[in-house]
Amino acid sequence: MRRHRAAGWAASALVSALALTGTLTGPAAAVPAAAPAAPTAAGEHAVATATTPVTHDENDRVPKGAVWTQHYFPSSDGSGTELHADALLPEGLRKGQKVPVILSVGPYFGHSGQTDVEGWKHTGPSARFQDFIEGSDLFRRGYAFVMVDLRGFGGSTGCLDWAGPGEQADVKAAIDWAAKQPWSTGAVGMYGKSYDAVTGLIGNNLDQRALKAVVAQEPVWDMYQYIYSNGVPRPNVTGTANAYNSIATLDQMADDDARYRANSQYEKAHPECLTENSAGYRIADQWDEHWTSRDLAKMAKGTDTPLFVTQGFIENNTKPEEMQEYLDNHKGPERGWLGQWEHVRGGDRTSDGRLAMGREGWYDETLSFYDQYLKGSKPKVRYPAYAVEDSTGAWRAQKTWPVVERPVTLRLGGGAYVDDGGASAHAALAESGTATTPTTLGKPSPNGTWDMEHAPRTDPVAPKGLAREQVKRQQAGDTTSSFFVWSEPVEEAVRITGTPRISLNAQGKGNVMVKLYDVARDGKAVMFDEQVSLLDSGRLSVDLKATDWTLRAGHVLAVEIGSIQTGSWRDTPSGETITVKNAQLKLALDDPADDVATAGDRSPFLDTYLKQYTVELPAGRPSFTVVPGGHL
């Protein structure tokens, strides 16, 4: 096998690295490491081991400018779980030279594909973050990139444990391992999007000294909120379990080393792992230990790892639920891009070439962040702590998020509705001669799966005339599937930011859905925030999603309270008439006139969202004022 000068020193260094991993325990420890597969004929490709690095010339799946090695080490919980890592080091690194490590830990680094078998002809390291590697010129900039399979995925053994204590132990072990390698300076940063952004939040919560910075794009902030909304299950209560069970049992590559292939079969050999994983998602009680051990927002209290996050306020997949709680609990330096986009990465572009987040410079800013905290380099560019795009498409810079000029508690009064899943509302619409079939946003996944990276669009948008018809029936004195209350028009533009909270007294048992609408002078209304909950007689308080939405001068805030008629939930209507009294809405308000503009274009998804969620809403009698006194 052709060896490069870089491979000579790397082999010696990486033998030392194995000595640092300790003695393996459990059944996986008995699986011997295979000898490297040397290319002997056209079409064959080298397979890396810990002691035999492989370059791009030897295997075209290795990024240019890198050398690839594979490693195995134990998780930190004493379970015998063996973790697999693909390490990519800068090619040509001198003997004894050390570099900081960018680490990503997740379920998507299997050699055969991220969420499905992708048709590779031979094995090699995952290309999941090839965009980041190329966009940042990572190896030339003097970093290593390490991808570690969570337990049960890729080349790691153990029962998959969706962000639970087991996976938290894996993250701890991965950080420790990356920090102790002979080619590592000991400074580790984490990088990811979606699931491997969740592991970044876990890394911050672990508060390890070696972890110097975390970049987390579009994470889930509290795992319960991804499966349930205050006791109401989402469709992915089964779909997410199915997705990760499927990923955990993916066939890997025929030319993978024997140890990797044996480890990759762990879930197939232990079907109880899949059964236990599915059972966890069916626990509806938010306060069960299963979920409290996964409440990442609460667990962030007092942590201080420098944190760089992105979040789309209007995205359909990993929504901004408990984001504010996490950021409030985190006490370290923060950086953020927040705005009006879907489930995308900072450098993603649409099919016509526009940046999906609307803002240039993701890779440069990310590397500047890592340079500052992993290398101690003073930033050459002064970036805002937070760059935020609000609902008008305008970007602003601010020191933190949210910025609140005035918290208010709005008294909404009360009303009544029938918890019928929207049946009476649709009947009223049908009587008016209007079509009642909801529009579904995209096609559901054919196999019923729903992973954090690729959530199917299954949430139906209400027929355009539904809200208008319900208002008419409400004004006629009828009780239908929901009721509305309206504000006075705002005198000046005002921004609703942070996390709205609804409180109410209820008589009856069933479900409740709360929606907030921005109503223009012409009656065009955009639903910009929503939340649902199980409900029983008594007082109920529920957080909505975090938002950043500007009501223009003359616009009205409308609040709908009623049965769950649309959206991604599997509710069971009670059929009862629910009486609501003393409803209150707590809002955090900000004055757009104080904005400090920063660079950024309107994110393309904002117009898609406005088209989908704009309805006709007749004016109603105002019952509250958004800004008491008229001015912020």
Number of C-alpha atoms within 10 A of each C-alpha: 12 10 12 15 11 18 24 15 17 27 18 15 18 23 14 15 20 18 10 14 18 10 10 17 15 14 12 22 18 10 13 12 15 14 13 18 17 15 15 10 7 6 9 15 23 25 27 30 22 24 23 24 29 31 27 17 15 20 23 16 19 22 22 16 17 23 29 28 26 26 21 24 23 27 29 20 15 11 13 18 28 26 27 29 27 25 24 26 27 23 23 15 20 15 16 12 10 18 24 23 29 27 26 27 27 27 23 26 26 34 25 25 23 19 19 15 15 10 9 13 13 20 24 27 26 19 18 15 16 11 14 20 18 13 15 19 16 20 22 13 12 16 26 25 26 24 27 31 25 37 30 31 31 33 32 33 29 25 23 23 19 22 24 19 14 21 25 24 23 28 27 21 20 28 26 19 23 29 22 16 20 22 23 20 19 22 22 31 28 27 25 27 26 23 24 28 26 26 30 31 27 25 26 25 21 18 16 15 13 19 28 23 29 30 25 26 27 30 28 30 28 25 25 26 22 20 24 24 22 19 19 23 26 18 20 24 24 18 22 23 25 20 21 26 23 17 21 30 20 23 18 22 21 12 17 21 21 15 19 27 19 18 26 27 21 23 23 15 12 13 13 12 20 22 12 14 19 20 13 15 23 14 19 19 15 17 12 10 11 17 21 17 18 20 23 27 24 20 20 24 16 14 18 18 26 22 24 22 23 25 29 25 27 24 19 18 22 25 22 25 25 23 21 19 19 21 22 17 17 23 16 14 13 21 22 23 22 23 28 28 25 24 26 21 22 23 17 15 15 13 8 6 8 15 21 25 32 23 20 15 13 18 19 14 18 18 20 21 25 28 19 17 21 24 17 10 12 12 15 8 9 9 14 17 17 22 26 27 30 23 23 14 18 17 23 19 20 17 13 17 21 22 14 15 12 13 15 15 16 19 17 23 14 18 20 22 24 27 28 23 22 22 17 18 25 26 16 20 21 15 11 11 9 16 14 17 13 16 15 16 13 11 10 15 14 7 9 15 22 23 19 22 19 14 19 21 17 18 19 16 18 21 18 20 17 23 22 18 23 25 23 15 16 20 14 9 9 14 19 25 26 29 25 24 20 21 22 18 22 20 16 18 17 22 23 22 21 23 22 20 18 19 18 19 19 22 17 19 19 23 27 27 20 21 17 20 24 22 27 20 14 11 17 15 24 22 19 20 21 19 20 26 23 18 22 16 14 12 15 16 15 17 20 22 21 26 27 26 23 20 24 20 14 14 25 26 22 23 20 19 23 28 31 27 24 17 20 18 20 14 21 15 20 16 17 15 20 27 17 22 17 14 20 19 19 16 21 21 24 24 18 16 10 8 13 11 14 18 14 19 17 23 23 19 20 22 15 12 18 15 11 17 16 19 22 18 26 17 18 17 11 15 13 18 18 25 21 12 7 11 13 14
